[in-house]
Each structure stands twice: as C-alpha cells, then as structure tokens.
C-alpha cells in the first residue's frame, strides 16, 4: 500500500507537493492557535503569581488599567501616600504587604523605555521564588545601589560593582536576579527611598501589594479600603478573568480562521484525489479485471490520502515550531496587552491533537474518491467507453 501511494503521488510531483503544503499550513496555523491560547493563559497566570500578592491598592482611576500597566511594566500617574499605606498594612486581615514606586524612563540605546521600581524589604517576603544569580539585597534603604533583572544585566552586560546612571545619579549594581520569565527580568530595582528621591516622588507610592490571612474575608477588607480617601482596590483574580474574557474574542477569530484554512486544505485534498482518480480510471478497471476486490481498490486509493495528510501534518508541526518566534513577535505587535514570558508554547498535546485532527479530516475527505474508484466497471473502462 505504501509503495503504491508513493509511486502514485510521485507521478504528479508538483500537484502532490502543493497539496501537502496546503495541509502543512493548515496544521501549522491550527497548532499555533491552540498553543497561543494555552500559552497566553499560562503566561498570564505566571505573571500574576509572580507578583506575589492577591490584592492591589492604588490611587483613584481605572482599576483594571492600573493593574495591567503594573503587569506589563508601566508607570501610572496615580499615587497613594506613605501614611495611607501604613494604615492599609495595619489592617487586621493583612498577612503580608509591600509598597513600591514604578517609573519609566526613555532608553535611547534600546529604543524603548527602562522600568525602574523602588521596593522595600517586604518585596522578598511576597516573592519567595525570587533568587539572586549574583550578589544580594541593598546594604541600606538609602544606598545608591541597584538590583538588576536578568535581561537588563544580559543586554547591558552589567555585573556586580558596575555603575549605571539613573536620573543623573550613579548607582552601583549590588545584585542580579535569576531569570523569572516575567516583566521583572527587564526591571531595574532601587531602594524605595532612593527611587522616591531620584524621581521627586517623596512619600508617594504607585501602589501596595496585599496578601490576606484569609481570602474569604476579601470582600470585607475591600469594603474597608474604599472608606480610605483616594484609593482603588483590585483583586488580581478579577484582572485575570477580565483579560481572559477579552481573549475569548481573539480565540473565536483564530479558531474561525484556522477552520477556514483547514477547510480549504481539505477541499484541495478532495480535488487532487478526484483528479488523480479520473486520470487513472483505466488502471482501476484493469485492477478490477485482474481480480482485485473493491476493498483492496478502496485501500489503495485511500492510502494516497493518508500519505499526503501524514506528510502535511508532520511538516505543519515542524513549521509551527520553526515559526514560533515570529508568531509570538507578531502577536505582541498587535495585542494591547501581552504578559511577559513565552505566550506560544508548542506542547505535545497541542501538536499531536492538531496533527491527528488534520489527518482524520483528510481521511474523511478521501472517502468519496476511494469509494468512486471501487465503482469503476472493469469492461467499460477497458473498452474505452468511460
């Protein structure tokens, strides 16, 4: 069966190659779409988990805009005061808390913005997974020192003891973090008091991250927070739900587009199979006259479809892996919010599921040509009446 299928498809190489290419493109798109949907969800979950807190308290404004700006590493023009933070941290339902100041500065070398975050000692309490590749914590809360995210250190080729300029003032690198796969990798961390001084934001904070003793009392805690002046409160779980809700529209579009491409590829399989059959009707008649059963003829023709779909599915999986980086860059360029880390992870279930679906549907498309081959009247074809 295999040798028959190979010889039959090799007879019209260009036609067969174009059909396999169509199947491979449909497989690659389907694999990439499924990988994007699962990868985006996992990346968002990692970013939220990496923040280390369940509730965000910031200045008045749009709560979800504030949360997504903080997730993606952007500063927001809303602040809360240090005395207000102390009242929040003293709440009886608060287990752990940390305060921070986020500021972005244009970076001419990178053609983008550099994120600076002022943090306090409680930053490490809420982020136990943070580890140092080199060095360690600040020597004091007023020290002219900086801790670099992994990507900042790699891109700028900085190490312990090197000096960088922040707002016209030199600070010394005292630590470099291990890779986290979040926006922290591209962040320069400063002692909170130093950050407030450099950016002229004395006693002001971008926000406070809160971890509660019991999330079952979150509603009561949030209600008390809204009694405070000029604050807004956001549950990080709500932010995740909102972002994923927006993603539902993109998911429907991707599935519809992938389905259209798959349908076109299957029509190509059906068309090529019918053309091949019409060109080889005399051959089918001779085989029937020689005693080949209808089942054998069916299998011979169907094996061609199986071979084309298997080759196309395999090539499509390889194509999806090879173009993963380009697909991720394209997604980041068009989406308003993209979490840090890889958002397209081609997993074995996604690749295998896509390939199997394409092969199965291609085999369905090949049933009609294979059945038609079994109904060829041997004598009619041999006499040239067909």
C-alpha distance (Angstrom), angle and dihedral (degrees) to the residues before:
residue distance angle dihedral
X1 . . .
X2 3.83 . .
X3 3.80 95.0 .
X4 3.80 90.5 46.6
X5 3.81 90.9 52.2
X6 3.82 93.1 47.2
X7 3.81 93.4 49.9
X8 3.79 92.7 45.2
X9 3.81 94.1 51.2
X10 3.81 92.3 42.6
X11 3.80 89.3 58.2
X12 3.84 88.8 72.9
X13 3.81 102.3 28.3
X14 3.81 98.7 169.8
X15 3.79 93.6 48.9
X16 3.80 92.4 47.3
X17 3.83 93.7 45.8
X18 3.80 92.6 50.9
X19 3.81 90.8 49.4
X20 3.81 92.0 49.7
X21 3.81 89.1 47.3
X22 3.80 91.0 54.0
X23 3.80 91.0 50.6
X24 3.81 91.4 47.1
X25 3.82 92.6 51.4
X26 3.81 91.1 49.9
X27 3.81 90.3 48.5
X28 3.81 92.5 47.9
X29 3.81 92.1 50.1
X30 3.80 92.9 47.2
X31 3.82 92.2 47.0
X32 3.81 92.7 47.1
X33 3.82 92.0 47.8
X34 3.79 93.6 51.4
X35 3.81 90.7 43.5
X36 3.80 91.3 50.2
X37 3.79 93.8 51.1
X38 3.81 93.9 49.9
X39 3.82 94.3 37.0
X40 3.81 93.8 51.0
X41 3.79 91.5 49.8
X42 3.80 92.4 49.0
X43 3.82 93.1 45.1
X44 3.80 91.2 50.8
X45 3.80 90.7 48.4
X46 3.82 90.5 49.8
X47 3.79 91.9 49.9
X48 3.79 93.4 49.7
X49 3.81 92.6 45.0
X50 3.82 90.0 48.0
X51 3.80 90.8 57.3
X52 3.78 86.4 68.8
X53 3.79 97.9 -147.4
X54 3.77 134.5 90.9
X55 3.80 99.9 -152.2
X56 3.79 131.3 40.2
X57 3.80 122.1 -154.8
X58 3.82 116.6 -165.1
X59 3.78 140.0 152.0
X60 3.79 122.3 -69.4
X61 3.79 116.5 -69.3
X62 3.78 138.4 81.6
X63 3.81 104.8 -20.9
X64 3.79 97.8 -155.5
X65 3.80 92.3 46.2
X66 3.79 89.1 52.9
X67 3.80 92.5 48.6
X68 3.81 94.6 48.3
X69 3.80 91.7 46.7
X70 3.78 89.5 54.0
X71 3.81 91.0 45.9
X72 3.80 92.6 52.0
X73 3.81 94.9 41.0
X74 3.78 105.7 -103.3
X75 3.77 132.5 136.5
X76 3.77 120.7 -119.8
X77 3.82 125.0 -151.0
X78 3.81 93.1 -127.8
X79 3.78 124.3 94.7
X80 3.76 142.7 179.9
X81 3.79 124.2 -149.0
X82 3.82 125.7 -110.4
X83 3.85 93.1 -118.8
X84 3.79 88.9 54.4
X85 3.80 90.6 52.3
X86 3.80 90.7 53.2
X87 3.80 89.3 55.3
X88 3.80 90.6 50.1
X89 3.82 93.3 47.9
X90 3.81 90.3 50.0
X91 3.82 92.7 58.8
X92 3.84 109.8 121.5
X93 3.82 92.7 -128.3
X94 3.81 93.7 56.2
X95 3.79 114.9 102.9
X96 3.81 99.8 174.9
X97 3.78 133.6 -2.7
X98 3.78 139.9 178.0
X99 3.78 133.6 -170.5
X100 3.77 128.2 -147.9
X101 3.79 144.9 176.0
X102 3.81 119.0 -144.4
X103 3.80 123.6 -161.3
X104 3.80 132.5 168.0
X105 3.79 125.3 -152.0
X106 3.83 126.7 -171.5
X107 3.80 111.2 -103.9
X108 3.82 109.9 -153.0
X109 3.81 93.2 -168.4
X110 3.80 94.8 55.6
X111 3.79 95.5 34.4
X112 3.79 88.7 -129.2
X113 3.81 139.1 69.9
X114 3.78 129.6 -70.1
X115 3.79 116.0 -139.0
X116 3.81 118.6 -139.9
X117 3.80 119.9 -170.0
X118 3.76 125.0 -170.6
X119 3.81 110.5 -149.0
X120 3.77 139.5 177.8
X121 3.81 131.8 -140.4
X122 3.80 91.4 -88.2
X123 3.82 88.8 68.4
X124 3.81 89.3 84.2
X125 3.81 92.3 45.8
X126 3.80 91.5 61.6
X127 3.81 93.4 40.3
X128 3.82 106.9 49.8
X129 3.81 91.2 161.8
X130 3.80 92.3 64.6
X131 3.81 110.1 106.1
X132 3.78 132.3 177.4
X133 3.78 119.6 -117.6
X134 3.79 88.7 -168.1
X135 3.79 135.6 0.6
X136 3.78 123.6 -2.5
X137 3.78 148.4 -121.7
X138 3.82 127.3 -24.9
X139 3.79 116.5 -75.8
X140 3.82 89.9 -131.1
X141 3.79 140.0 -7.9
X142 3.81 90.8 -103.8
X143 3.82 98.2 42.3
X144 3.81 119.4 128.1
X145 3.79 90.1 -122.1
X146 3.80 138.9 121.8
X147 3.80 137.7 -157.3
X148 3.79 113.6 -148.3
X149 3.78 129.0 -146.3
X150 3.79 115.1 -124.1
X151 3.82 96.2 -103.0
X152 3.81 94.1 47.0
X153 3.80 91.3 53.7
X154 3.82 92.4 46.4
X155 3.81 96.8 44.8
X156 3.81 96.0 44.3
X157 3.83 93.0 36.2
X158 3.78 93.2 -128.4
X159 3.77 128.9 158.4
X160 3.79 140.3 173.5
X161 3.78 113.5 -46.8
X162 3.81 94.9 19.6
X163 3.76 117.7 129.2
X164 3.78 127.9 -131.0
X165 3.78 129.7 -175.7
X166 3.79 119.8 -120.3
X167 3.79 118.0 -179.1
X168 3.81 90.8 -22.2
X169 3.81 94.5 -49.1
X170 3.79 126.7 105.1
X171 3.79 118.9 -127.7
X172 3.79 128.2 -175.7
X173 3.81 123.1 -123.8
X174 3.80 106.5 -119.1
X175 3.80 99.7 167.7
X176 3.81 145.0 14.5
X177 3.81 120.8 -154.0
X178 3.79 126.1 -136.4
X179 3.80 117.5 -109.8
X180 3.81 110.5 -75.2
X181 3.82 101.2 174.9
X182 3.82 91.4 -128.4
X183 3.79 136.8 94.9
X184 3.83 87.5 -82.6
X185 3.83 87.3 78.0
X186 3.80 89.2 69.7
X187 3.80 96.6 42.6
X188 3.80 133.6 103.8
X189 3.81 109.2 -146.8
X190 3.79 121.0 -152.3
X191 3.81 133.5 -178.3
X192 3.79 105.4 -87.1
X193 3.80 95.6 -122.5
X194 3.82 91.1 49.6
X195 3.82 92.1 48.3
X196 3.79 91.4 50.5
X197 3.80 90.3 50.6
X198 3.82 96.5 45.8
X199 3.79 93.9 49.2
X200 3.83 94.3 37.9
X201 3.81 93.6 -118.2
X202 3.78 99.7 128.8
X203 3.82 113.3 -179.3
X204 3.79 90.1 -1.4
X205 3.81 126.7 120.2
X206 3.78 133.5 -170.0
X207 3.76 90.1 -142.5
X208 3.77 150.9 -46.7
X209 3.79 126.3 -109.4
X210 3.79 114.3 -144.3
X211 3.78 131.8 -163.8
X212 3.80 113.3 -169.9
X213 3.78 129.0 -145.1
X214 3.80 89.6 -130.6
X215 3.81 122.9 15.8
X216 3.78 87.5 -158.2
X217 3.80 86.8 75.7
X218 3.80 94.0 50.1
X219 3.81 93.4 108.9
X220 3.83 92.2 55.2
X221 3.81 91.1 46.5
X222 3.81 93.0 49.8
X223 3.80 91.1 48.4
X224 3.80 90.0 54.3
X225 3.80 90.9 47.9
X226 3.79 91.5 56.5
X227 3.80 88.3 58.4
X228 3.80 87.1 66.7
X229 3.82 117.5 88.3
X230 3.81 121.0 -97.5
X231 3.80 100.4 -6.2
X232 3.79 135.4 124.6
X233 3.77 126.7 -161.6
X234 3.79 127.4 -148.1
X235 3.78 130.0 -173.6
X236 3.79 108.4 -141.5
X237 3.81 89.2 -142.0
X238 3.81 88.5 60.0
X239 3.79 90.6 51.7
X240 3.79 90.1 52.3
X241 3.80 91.5 49.8
X242 3.82 92.1 49.0
X243 3.81 94.4 49.3
X244 3.79 92.8 46.1
X245 3.80 88.8 48.7
X246 3.80 89.3 57.6
X247 3.79 88.1 47.9
X248 3.83 90.2 59.2
X249 3.80 90.1 74.7
X250 3.78 91.6 51.1
X251 3.79 89.8 47.1
X252 3.81 91.9 54.0
X253 3.81 90.5 49.2
X254 3.81 92.7 49.3
X255 3.80 92.5 47.6
X256 3.81 91.5 48.3
X257 3.81 92.1 48.6
X258 3.79 92.1 45.3
X259 3.80 90.6 48.9
X260 3.80 91.1 51.0
X261 3.82 91.9 50.8
X262 3.79 90.3 47.0
X263 3.80 91.2 50.1
X264 3.82 91.0 51.2
X265 3.80 90.5 49.3
X266 3.80 91.8 50.2
X267 3.80 91.1 49.4
X268 3.78 86.6 53.1
X269 3.80 90.7 52.7
X270 3.81 91.1 49.6
X271 3.79 92.8 46.5
X272 3.81 94.7 48.9
X273 3.80 91.9 46.4
X274 3.80 91.6 52.2
X275 3.80 92.7 46.9
X276 3.80 91.1 49.6
X277 3.79 90.2 48.7
X278 3.82 94.5 50.0
X279 3.79 90.7 50.6
X280 3.80 91.4 50.9
X281 3.80 101.9 42.0
X282 3.83 92.1 117.9
X283 3.77 89.4 52.4
X284 3.80 91.2 51.8
X285 3.81 89.9 49.8
X286 3.80 92.4 51.3
X287 3.79 91.4 50.1
X288 3.81 90.7 51.1
X289 3.81 90.0 48.3
X290 3.81 89.9 51.2
X291 3.80 89.5 58.1
X292 3.83 103.4 -95.2
X293 3.78 109.1 153.9
X294 3.78 123.3 -124.9
X295 3.81 89.3 -111.3
X296 3.80 91.8 55.2
X297 3.80 92.3 49.1
X298 3.80 89.3 48.7
X299 3.81 91.2 52.5
X300 3.81 93.1 47.0
X301 3.80 93.3 54.2
X302 3.78 93.7 39.0
X303 3.82 90.9 52.1
X304 3.81 88.9 64.8
X305 3.80 90.2 58.0
X306 3.79 90.7 46.5
X307 3.80 91.7 51.8
X308 3.83 93.8 48.2
X309 3.81 93.2 46.9
X310 3.82 93.8 45.7
X311 3.81 92.1 49.7
X312 3.80 91.4 45.4
X313 3.81 93.6 47.9
X314 3.80 91.6 48.6
X315 3.80 93.1 47.5
X316 3.81 90.2 45.9
X317 3.80 92.0 54.5
X318 3.81 90.8 50.8
X319 3.81 89.6 46.9
X320 3.81 91.5 51.9
X321 3.81 90.3 52.2
X322 3.79 92.6 46.8
X323 3.81 95.0 48.4
X324 3.81 96.3 40.9
X325 3.81 92.8 105.4
X326 3.80 93.7 48.8
X327 3.82 91.4 46.2
X328 3.80 90.9 50.9
X329 3.82 91.8 49.6
X330 3.80 90.0 50.1
X331 3.81 91.6 50.1
X332 3.81 91.6 50.1
X333 3.81 91.2 50.5
X334 3.81 95.1 54.9
X335 3.82 104.6 32.6
X336 3.78 119.5 85.5
X337 3.79 93.7 -142.4
X338 3.78 127.1 25.1
X339 3.82 121.8 170.4
X340 3.78 120.5 -130.0
X341 3.79 121.0 -92.7
X342 3.79 129.6 38.3
X343 3.81 113.3 -27.6
X344 3.81 96.5 -179.3
X345 3.78 111.3 57.3
X346 3.79 112.5 170.3
X347 3.79 100.1 -147.4
X348 3.79 127.4 -172.7
X349 3.84 93.2 -111.6
X350 3.83 91.9 50.9
X351 3.80 94.1 46.1
X352 3.80 95.1 42.7
X353 3.81 93.5 43.9
X354 3.80 92.7 50.3
X355 3.81 93.2 46.3
X356 3.79 93.3 47.7
X357 3.81 92.1 47.8
X358 3.81 92.0 50.7
X359 3.81 92.6 47.2
X360 3.81 92.3 47.0
X361 3.81 93.9 49.6
X362 3.80 91.5 44.5
X363 3.79 89.6 53.0
X364 3.80 89.1 51.8
X365 3.80 89.1 51.7
X366 3.82 89.0 52.4
X367 3.81 95.4 54.1
X368 3.81 95.2 83.4
X369 3.85 96.8 51.4
X370 3.83 90.0 44.9
X371 3.82 91.5 50.0
X372 3.82 91.1 46.6
X373 3.81 89.5 54.0
X374 3.81 90.3 57.7
X375 3.81 91.9 54.8
X376 3.80 95.5 58.5
X377 3.89 108.9 123.1
X378 3.83 104.4 -128.9
X379 3.81 99.2 -148.3
X380 3.78 94.4 42.6
X381 3.76 92.1 53.9
X382 3.81 93.7 43.6
X383 3.84 91.3 52.5
X384 3.78 88.8 52.5
X385 3.79 95.1 -116.7
X386 3.78 94.2 127.0
